[in-house]
Amino acid sequence: MSEVEFAAGLAVRADSVDTPVATQARDELVAAGVPAKLAAQDPSLWGPAAEAEASVRLGWLNAAEISRALLPQLAELATELADLDHVVLAGMGGSSLAPEVISRTLGRPLTVLDTTDPHQVRAAIADRLDRTVVVVASKSGSTVETDSHRRAYWQAFLDAGLSEAEAGRRFVIVTDPGSPLEQTAREMGAYVVLADPNVGGRYSALTAFGLVPTALAGVDVADLLDQAQALTPSLAEADGNPALALGALLGAAAQAGRDKVSLAEDGSGIVGLGDWAEQLIAESTGKQGLGILPVVVESPTAPGATGDDVLTVLVGGPQDVTAPATPGTVAVNGPLGAQFLAWEYATAIAGRVIGIDPFDQPNVTESKENTKKILESGTPMVAATFTDGPVAGYCSAEVSDVESALRWLTEQVGPDGYVAVMAYLDRVADAQAAEVRPLLATATGRPVTFGWGPRFLHSTGQFHKGGPQVGAFLQITGAVTDDLPVPGRPYTFGELQAAQAAGDRQALAGRGRPLLHLHLNDRRAGVARLLDAARILGA
């Protein structure tokens, strides 16, 4: 790979980062005609076993063109719903992460609801309900989280005095044609936007899933499509193809032992892309004991951003592409629409290099099935291993407090391992919990990821179970003080959240992975106790 690859405003720059192995990988891809074949949507590129899935999952390659047909409908929707200026997006995984990046980067207000925490759901519903329109986005139409959000908002609108017809007008449903949600939407009297069924959820940034909520929030989504479409001609080329260069580098680095990718913003204008890329990379590559672990870090100098087995990637808006990247890093700069397309293409290329199918997610359903069983039978009752003030701890080791429990967990991390923090909390009110990530990275000297549950189940959750089995896991749950029923279901949001956490614990325990579960009987005090213990550990 050359030092700089540039096309349509997008630049990929690398300096002293596995360039020889990346160059070899790219040469092999070019010799096999992969760029042109991928641009032509050839489903055979990932082997016979993946061909059937790939044949119905490559529509993202021309989404920038196909999605233009949505623009008149989106303009009409925006006009029709102009009186509702609080846009709430109920979606999970790819249905929520791309719109969140778009709205944050372009400075448009959008409330993203991708949680089952009853406190966070209650707060969202209470916020400007009289001015709220809810976008419910689910490709399958059966996602339990989004179905629960839809039910809760429907009941809230009725309780506020709206008729069913008036409540129906407050919903815009984005789903695949023929899904159960499409029929439900029409029965509700909701607006319906049908998505392209030939695009998987995590590759859907430039489809209806990414465009509908952001257009309603005031984003000029045509600009995003223009940016992506400008990059499209380069995707078939051997040279001047930055997306190919990025994919070859990601895949070759993983093959050479750099199978963790830290993602940091360079401060040049794109906000939150790491969270979206994390889901794309982890869920696409983490399977068959292989994969690339994305690690979203707070800054380029944050703990865990570098390491012998870490590929450090800085992302941002357009910059001077003639400037070299910081030594030891990869820099990906360009407009947001082009970034989406480039990372999707690069992930598909990396899958080819690694030797996996980048379009399936064989382990995602495991925790879902566990959750369903637990909701039917009840959450198993287990005695706490220890109690430390506001924190109750559960693990297989003989420990007496949070510090010793964290020390035990971190001692389980091998030289090629990582720690995953999984917080089933309110990511607004309990946001301080995320500060534990850099503290544990400092303490361990290893990559540490942080995910909000159940959001991460649609993201790194696949990697946890299908990728290399070298992770150590910290699950954090919290007391529910103000639960919320899920209308029409025999459980509450709190019970659903607890079942999801327990189901994931079962999936991890079944693999024999080190697991520490901390339950915060008082959330605020419990987070403070956790952070204090993590600081002591890293001192």
Disulfide bonds with the S-S distance in Angstrom:
none
